[in-house]
């Protein structure tokens, strides 16, 4: 009877060890996967020329304000104001007219 109990204990230990090994492999795979996602996210958020272009195309008003500020610093506010008003007003009117007729 003791021999049978010893065999079942060894079998139970073997099952437990194989389950622990499987769980360890799953945790390791999940850890590697999460690190890969973090690396990809960090790379997507890094400062590169492609990411700057994508950010500026997503926020055109920020780009416009940046160019107005840069133009003001380089050539002065007296020369920038008429250009901004002329092109900005024309673009705003054209966009509103286009939106009205496309509806």
RABEL-V906681 format. One record per residue. N is the residue number from 0. RES is the residue in three letters. PHI is phi in degrees with one decimal (none if undefined). PSI is psi in whole degrees, 0 to 359 (* if undefined). OMEGA is omega in radians with two decimals (none if undefined). Layout:
# RABEL-V906681
n res phi psi omega
N RES PHI PSI OMEGA
N RES PHI PSI OMEGA
This chain:
# RABEL-V906681
n res phi psi omega
0 UNK none 321 3.11
1 UNK -64.8 323 3.14
2 UNK -61.3 318 3.13
3 UNK -65.5 319 3.12
4 UNK -64.8 322 3.14
5 UNK -66.6 319 3.11
6 UNK -64.6 319 -3.14
7 UNK -69.1 328 3.08
8 UNK -67.0 319 3.10
9 UNK -65.2 320 3.11
10 UNK -65.8 319 3.12
11 UNK -64.7 320 3.10
12 UNK -64.9 321 3.13
13 UNK -65.2 319 3.10
14 UNK -64.1 316 3.13
15 UNK -63.3 317 3.13
16 UNK -65.7 320 3.11
17 UNK -67.2 324 3.08
18 UNK -66.0 319 3.11
19 UNK -64.0 321 3.12
20 UNK -65.7 319 3.11
21 UNK -64.0 316 3.13
22 UNK -63.6 320 3.11
23 UNK -62.4 317 3.13
24 UNK -63.9 320 3.12
25 UNK -66.6 318 3.11
26 UNK -64.8 319 3.11
27 UNK -63.2 318 3.11
28 UNK -64.1 320 3.11
29 UNK -66.5 322 3.13
30 UNK -65.6 315 3.12
31 UNK -64.1 320 3.12
32 UNK -64.2 319 3.14
33 UNK -68.7 326 3.08
34 UNK -67.5 324 3.11
35 UNK -66.1 320 3.11
36 UNK -66.3 318 3.11
37 UNK -62.7 320 3.14
38 UNK -65.8 319 3.13
39 UNK -66.1 320 3.12
40 UNK -66.2 317 3.12
41 UNK -64.5 323 3.13
42 UNK -68.7 322 3.13
43 UNK -68.1 331 -3.13
44 UNK -93.3 0 -3.11
45 UNK -72.0 162 -3.10
46 UNK -87.8 105 3.09
47 UNK -136.6 169 -3.10
48 UNK -63.8 321 3.13
49 UNK -66.8 319 -3.14
50 UNK -69.8 325 3.10
51 UNK -66.4 316 3.10
52 UNK -61.2 318 3.12
53 UNK -65.2 319 -3.14
54 UNK -66.2 320 -3.14
55 UNK -70.5 327 3.09
56 UNK -73.7 334 3.08
57 UNK -77.0 335 -3.10
58 UNK -127.0 76 -3.07
59 UNK -67.0 332 -3.14
60 UNK -70.0 326 3.08
61 UNK -65.8 319 3.10
62 UNK -62.9 317 -3.14
63 UNK -63.7 315 3.13
64 UNK -65.1 323 3.09
65 UNK -64.9 319 3.12
66 UNK -69.9 326 3.07
67 UNK -64.6 316 3.13
68 UNK -63.2 316 3.13
69 UNK -65.1 317 3.10
70 UNK -63.2 322 3.11
71 UNK -64.7 320 3.13
72 UNK -70.1 325 -3.06
73 UNK -83.5 313 -3.04
74 UNK -114.5 358 3.06
75 UNK 97.0 152 -3.07
76 UNK -69.0 332 -3.11
77 UNK -66.4 326 -3.13
78 UNK -89.6 336 -3.10
79 UNK -80.4 322 -3.05
80 UNK -56.8 311 3.13
81 UNK -63.1 322 -3.14
82 UNK -65.3 315 -3.12
83 UNK -64.3 315 -3.13
84 UNK -64.3 317 -3.11
85 UNK -66.5 309 -3.10
86 UNK -73.9 322 -3.14
87 UNK -66.5 316 3.14
88 UNK -67.2 319 3.12
89 UNK -64.0 315 3.12
90 UNK -64.6 319 3.14
91 UNK -64.3 317 3.13
92 UNK -65.8 317 -3.13
93 UNK -63.4 319 3.13
94 UNK -65.5 318 3.13
95 UNK -66.7 321 3.10
96 UNK -65.5 317 3.12
97 UNK -62.3 320 3.11
98 UNK -66.1 322 3.13
99 UNK -65.5 319 -3.08
100 UNK -80.7 338 3.13
101 UNK -83.4 348 3.13
102 UNK -78.8 * none
